[in-house]
Amino acid sequence: MSLIESMMEDFAFMNHVREDDPYGGYLDTWTEGATFQAAVIKNGTTEAQIAEKQGIEEIFTIVTKKAVMLDYHDVVKRKSDNSIFRVTSRAVDSVAPVESTVPIAKVSAERWVLPT
């Protein structure tokens, strides 16, 4: 087991459903979907700190096994503390090469609040 794999914990995809409400509008509903393992690392670079001071949410890197290819705007929930993250990149753009002994993919993400 690699160091990154030992940092991984349980996550769940959040599924979004939009339904009509009785008043002519709609209701957003979020439910937990499939589970997977991932590690979250807060981006502490100078650029990220500057962005946060300018009002951008905290920036994170989410690392998963290659079998879990997160995509732009996927919404995931860390099960240990119910933190929600919205993916802001695509795993296909940052996946370990076939020759790698650690089959991982990574994406950038932001802490997020589920819209209701």
Sequence and secondary structure as in RCSB ss.txt:
>XXXX:A:sequence
MSLIESMMEDFAFMNHVREDDPYGGYLDTWTEGATFQAAVIKNGTTEAQIAEKQGIEEIFTIVTKKAVMLDYHDV
VKRKSDNSIFRVTSRAVDSVAPVESTVPIAKVSAERWVLPT
>XXXX:A:secstr
  HHHHH EEEEEEEEEEEE TTSSEEEEEEEEEEEEEEEEE  SHHHHHHHHTT   EEEEEEETT    TT E
EEETTTTEEEEE S GGGSB  TT SS EEEEEEEE     
